[in-house]
Amino acid sequence: MNVNVGDKLLGYATDPGIRNRGASGGLVTAVLAAALERELVEDVIVLKHINEYEAVPIITDDVDEVLASTGSMHTVPVNLAKHATGKKVAMPGKPCDVRGVIEQAKRNEIDIENTYIIGLNCGGTMHPVLTKEMLINMYELDPEDVVGEKIDKGKLFFKTQDGEEKGISIDDLEEAGYGRRESCRYCDVKIPVNADIACGNWGVVGELAGKATFCEVMNEKGVRLLENAIESGYIQVEQAGEKEIAIREKVNSAMLGLVDKWTEKIFTDIPLQERMKYYMEQFADCIDCGACKEACPACTCKEESKCTMYHNLADDYKMSMYHMVRLLHLSDSCVGCGQCSDVCPVDIPVTTIFRRFADPAQKKHNYKAGMTLERPPFLEVMLK
Ligand SMILES: Cc1cc2nc3c(=O)[nH]c(=O)nc-3n(C[C@H](O)[C@H](O)[C@H](O)COP(=O)(O)OP(=O)(O)OC[C@H]3O[C@@H](n4cnc5c(N)ncnc54)[C@H](O)[C@@H]3O)c2cc1C
């Protein structure tokens, strides 16, 4: 079967083992394995599972490690962009991972022509520690008994070793302070149209529900990835019907409606006369550890950079100059992935503060960081 840019396909791994273990049909794992086996790439980046709540990114040329990485880990909010290498590599990625890769490519840290990205639709990820707390408080389950989770019709279900399955509405969990990370609630890229292919379970209905992935082909690299996997017998695909396409669109629109609700709730207006006080208070606890810079997939500055010039434990600035510089510096590249908040040891809501600056600046320039390579960052200065 020929694959073309723009195709909307339903597909799955032909191997029953991969298909059953996969989050929805194992297409992603099979495409990655085929890319490695037939030398389309030299390495693959996947998550190595440690337990239900933990996994680490690995860069591997071992097909078995790729096959062992199946499944969607909703409690692993790590951003994979920083793990992309200069080699020919294939990787899965949530929309924010892909946005990070594109920002790195704009700054010549990644060779995008040799980086194959299999995008995963993403409704959001959860913090692992809060998830365990939520299991105890809301689900009355022992986190150690949990063997799997799934999202179905707006509810988050957990399954235990003895087959018990409990689901609670995501709205209720989030109202109680659990559920998705804050940045995921207001993230408005749910389908990774910035990747080479965009894969997810939205739109897969009927007999194929849970056993296939809806896959949109975004560019020629996506065509190569899929044709390679089809030719090697790793996957089987068919064209999606109008019904599937419409359902995927409808769910995406509903999710974007929720984004509007959360955006309004989280980004309340801070009156002009209180703004300075607000930011000073937010950053007052900063211990200058630099973890936010280290974790940021959009920042490609090395140790010696403008912000670190002001990174001094002995400084007596009334307001963290380190953050002031970063706020400006990242206003054209922040992708809102939430990594900086995740790693902050003193729980400053760094991402949300940064979005307060980056979002209006990017909107003003009709620019959305990490979506396309075609437009350079608007604060970029060309030195002649
Ligand atoms: C956090 C998360 C949220 C998702 N939310 C939605 C959604 O709301 N709607 C929707 O249609 N689809 C969503 N998906 C995509 C969907 O769950 C499947 O991943 C997709 O349909 C492909 O299924 P598969 O069986 O082909 O994948 P598999 O063959 O199981 O391969 C999954 C791949 O994803 C990688 N992976 C797993 N967890 C993560 C993670 N946290 N970050 C980065 N990579 C990861 C694994 O390493 C593996 O390579 C989500 C996926 C993730 C990871």
The ligand as an SDF file (V2000), in Angstrom:
LIG
                    3D

 53 58  0  0  0  0  0  0  0  0999 V2000
    0.9840   10.5970   28.2730 C   0  0  0  0  0  0  0  0  0  0  0  0
    0.1610   10.1630   27.1060 C   0  0  0  0  0  0  0  0  0  0  0  0
   -1.1240   10.6700   26.9390 C   0  0  0  0  0  0  0  0  0  0  0  0
   -1.8920   10.3010   25.8330 C   0  0  0  0  0  0  0  0  0  0  0  0
   -3.1450   10.8390   25.6740 N   0  0  0  0  0  0  0  0  0  0  0  0
   -3.8590   10.5440   24.5700 C   0  0  0  0  0  0  0  0  0  0  0  0
   -5.1360   11.1270   24.3380 C   0  0  0  0  0  0  0  0  0  0  0  0
   -5.6390   11.8840   25.1750 O   0  0  0  0  0  0  0  0  0  0  0  0
   -5.7780   10.8320   23.1780 N   0  0  0  0  0  0  0  0  0  0  0  0
   -5.2530    9.9920   22.2210 C   0  0  0  0  0  0  0  0  0  0  0  0
   -5.8570    9.7810   21.1700 O   0  0  0  0  0  0  0  0  0  0  0  0
   -4.0520    9.4060   22.4280 N   0  0  0  0  0  0  0  0  0  0  0  0
   -3.3570    9.6620   23.5540 C   0  0  0  0  0  0  0  0  0  0  0  0
   -2.1190    9.0980   23.7490 N   0  0  0  0  0  0  0  0  0  0  0  0
   -1.5850    8.2160   22.7090 C   0  0  0  0  0  0  0  0  0  0  0  0
   -2.0480    6.7750   22.8870 C   0  0  0  0  0  0  0  0  0  0  0  0
   -2.1320    6.4500   24.2470 O   0  0  0  0  0  0  0  0  0  0  0  0
   -1.0590    5.8030   22.2130 C   0  0  0  0  0  0  0  0  0  0  0  0
    0.2590    6.1020   22.6140 O   0  0  0  0  0  0  0  0  0  0  0  0
   -1.0980    5.8810   20.7120 C   0  0  0  0  0  0  0  0  0  0  0  0
   -2.4110    5.6010   20.2500 O   0  0  0  0  0  0  0  0  0  0  0  0
   -0.1310    4.8520   20.1000 C   0  0  0  0  0  0  0  0  0  0  0  0
   -0.5030    3.5820   20.5490 O   0  0  0  0  0  0  0  0  0  0  0  0
    0.4370    2.3570   20.2380 P   0  0  0  0  0  0  0  0  0  0  0  0
   -0.1790    1.1090   20.7760 O   0  0  0  0  0  0  0  0  0  0  0  0
    0.7790    2.3830   18.7870 O   0  0  0  0  0  0  0  0  0  0  0  0
    1.7220    2.7420   21.0960 O   0  0  0  0  0  0  0  0  0  0  0  0
    2.7950    1.7440   21.7260 P   0  0  0  0  0  0  0  0  0  0  0  0
    3.1930    0.7550   20.6970 O   0  0  0  0  0  0  0  0  0  0  0  0
    2.2830    1.2410   23.0290 O   0  0  0  0  0  0  0  0  0  0  0  0
    4.0500    2.7120   21.9540 O   0  0  0  0  0  0  0  0  0  0  0  0
    4.0040    3.7210   22.8900 C   0  0  0  0  0  0  0  0  0  0  0  0
    5.2570    4.5380   22.7900 C   0  0  0  0  0  0  0  0  0  0  0  0
    5.0680    5.6850   23.5880 O   0  0  0  0  0  0  0  0  0  0  0  0
    6.2190    5.9200   24.3810 C   0  0  0  0  0  0  0  0  0  0  0  0
    5.7520    6.5750   25.6010 N   0  0  0  0  0  0  0  0  0  0  0  0
    5.0050    6.0380   26.5920 C   0  0  0  0  0  0  0  0  0  0  0  0
    4.7500    6.9410   27.5390 N   0  0  0  0  0  0  0  0  0  0  0  0
    5.3520    8.0860   27.1550 C   0  0  0  0  0  0  0  0  0  0  0  0
    5.4610    9.3640   27.7290 C   0  0  0  0  0  0  0  0  0  0  0  0
    4.9110    9.6650   28.8900 N   0  0  0  0  0  0  0  0  0  0  0  0
    6.1830   10.2970   27.0720 N   0  0  0  0  0  0  0  0  0  0  0  0
    6.7730   10.0150   25.8820 C   0  0  0  0  0  0  0  0  0  0  0  0
    6.6850    8.8090   25.2860 N   0  0  0  0  0  0  0  0  0  0  0  0
    5.9780    7.8490   25.9110 C   0  0  0  0  0  0  0  0  0  0  0  0
    6.8250    4.5610   24.6210 C   0  0  0  0  0  0  0  0  0  0  0  0
    8.2090    4.6550   24.8360 O   0  0  0  0  0  0  0  0  0  0  0  0
    6.4980    3.8480   23.2990 C   0  0  0  0  0  0  0  0  0  0  0  0
    7.5420    4.0700   22.4000 O   0  0  0  0  0  0  0  0  0  0  0  0
   -1.3550    9.4100   24.8710 C   0  0  0  0  0  0  0  0  0  0  0  0
   -0.0640    8.8920   25.0560 C   0  0  0  0  0  0  0  0  0  0  0  0
    0.6950    9.2700   26.1510 C   0  0  0  0  0  0  0  0  0  0  0  0
    2.0940    8.7080   26.3150 C   0  0  0  0  0  0  0  0  0  0  0  0
  1  2  1  0
  2  3  1  0
  2 52  2  0
  3  4  2  0
  4  5  1  0
  4 50  1  0
  5  6  2  0
  6  7  1  0
  6 13  1  0
  7  8  2  0
  7  9  1  0
  9 10  1  0
 10 11  2  0
 10 12  1  0
 12 13  2  0
 13 14  1  0
 14 15  1  0
 14 50  1  0
 15 16  1  0
 16 17  1  0
 16 18  1  0
 18 19  1  0
 18 20  1  0
 20 21  1  0
 20 22  1  0
 22 23  1  0
 23 24  1  0
 24 25  2  0
 24 26  1  0
 24 27  1  0
 27 28  1  0
 28 29  2  0
 28 30  1  0
 28 31  1  0
 31 32  1  0
 32 33  1  0
 33 34  1  0
 33 48  1  0
 34 35  1  0
 35 36  1  0
 35 46  1  0
 36 37  1  0
 36 45  1  0
 37 38  2  0
 38 39  1  0
 39 40  1  0
 39 45  2  0
 40 41  1  0
 40 42  2  0
 42 43  1  0
 43 44  2  0
 44 45  1  0
 46 47  1  0
 46 48  1  0
 48 49  1  0
 50 51  2  0
 51 52  1  0
 52 53  1  0
M  END
$$$$
